[in-house]
């Protein structure tokens, strides 16, 4: 009879041990996912800052790489076409050419 009781105890403790291991694994995975989400949020914030800086430079007529100028022109065109506005500024950024106002 004692052997049956000991077998039940061992089985119970193995089950509890398995549950503990599974819970630890789930907690580890949740921590990893949280780190991933935080990294994604930081990347998004940095990209937002880069875009804002590029748009400000573009609006002020500062020279930018050609590809960036083309992309920002397309962004402005789409914003104007669909009536979208820059969330922080409240207005679409106006496109300026670097040579505007200069005479050769």
DRENVO-503107 format. One record per residue (C-alpha): residue number from 1; residue in three letters; x, y, z. Coordinates in steps of 0.5 Angstrom, whole numbers. Example, Ala and Ser with C-alpha at 12.3 -4.5 7.8 and 13.67 -1.06 7.14 Angstrom:
<sites>
    nr   rest       X       Y       Z
     1    ALA      25      -9      16
     2    SER      27      -2      14
</sites>
This chain:
<sites>
    nr   rest       X       Y       Z
     1    UNK       0       0       0
     2    UNK       6       5       2
     3    UNK       9       3      -5
     4    UNK       2       6      -9
     5    UNK       2      12      -4
     6    UNK       9      13      -6
     7    UNK       8      12     -14
     8    UNK       2      17     -13
     9    UNK       7      22     -10
    10    UNK      12      21     -15
    11    UNK       7      22     -21
    12    UNK       4      28     -17
    13    UNK      11      32     -16
    14    UNK      13      30     -23
    15    UNK       7      33     -26
    16    UNK       8      40     -22
    17    UNK      15      40     -24
    18    UNK      13      39     -31
    19    UNK       8      45     -30
    20    UNK      13      49     -27
    21    UNK      18      48     -33
    22    UNK      13      50     -37
    23    UNK      11      56     -33
    24    UNK      18      58     -33
    25    UNK      19      57     -41
    26    UNK      13      61     -42
    27    UNK      15      67     -38
    28    UNK      22      67     -41
    29    UNK      18      67     -48
    30    UNK      14      73     -45
    31    UNK      20      77     -43
    32    UNK      24      75     -50
    33    UNK      17      78     -54
    34    UNK      17      84     -49
    35    UNK      24      86     -51
    36    UNK      23      85     -58
    37    UNK      17      89     -58
    38    UNK      21      95     -54
    39    UNK      26      94     -59
    40    UNK      21      95     -65
    41    UNK      18     101     -61
    42    UNK      25     104     -61
    43    UNK      26     103     -68
    44    UNK      20     106     -70
    45    UNK      21     112     -66
    46    UNK      28     113     -69
    47    UNK      25     112     -76
    48    UNK      20     118     -74
    49    UNK      25     122     -72
    50    UNK      29     121     -78
    51    UNK      23     122     -82
    52    UNK      22     129     -78
    53    UNK      29     131     -79
    54    UNK      29     130     -87
    55    UNK      22     133     -88
    56    UNK      25     139     -84
    57    UNK      31     140     -88
    58    UNK      27     138     -94
    59    UNK      22     144     -93
    60    UNK      28     149     -91
    61    UNK      31     147     -98
    62    UNK      37     144     -95
    63    UNK      41     139    -100
    64    UNK      39     132     -99
    65    UNK      41     126    -103
    66    UNK      37     125    -109
    67    UNK      33     119    -107
    68    UNK      31     122    -101
    69    UNK      29     128    -104
    70    UNK      25     124    -109
    71    UNK      21     120    -104
    72    UNK      20     126    -100
    73    UNK      17     129    -106
    74    UNK      12     123    -107
    75    UNK      10     123    -100
    76    UNK       8     131    -100
    77    UNK       4     129    -107
    78    UNK       0     123    -103
    79    UNK      -1     128     -97
    80    UNK      -4     133    -102
    81    UNK      -8     128    -106
    82    UNK     -11     125    -100
    83    UNK     -11     131     -96
    84    UNK      -7     128     -90
    85    UNK      -3     132     -86
    86    UNK       3     131     -82
    87    UNK       1     129     -75
    88    UNK       6     134     -71
    89    UNK       5     140     -75
    90    UNK      -2     140     -77
    91    UNK      -1     141     -84
    92    UNK       3     138     -90
    93    UNK      10     140     -91
    94    UNK      11     145     -97
    95    UNK      16     142    -102
    96    UNK      21     147    -104
    97    UNK      26     147    -109
    98    UNK      34     149    -107
    99    UNK      34     154    -112
   100    UNK      28     157    -111
   101    UNK      29     165    -110
   102    UNK      36     165    -113
   103    UNK      38     168    -119
   104    UNK      44     165    -124
</sites>
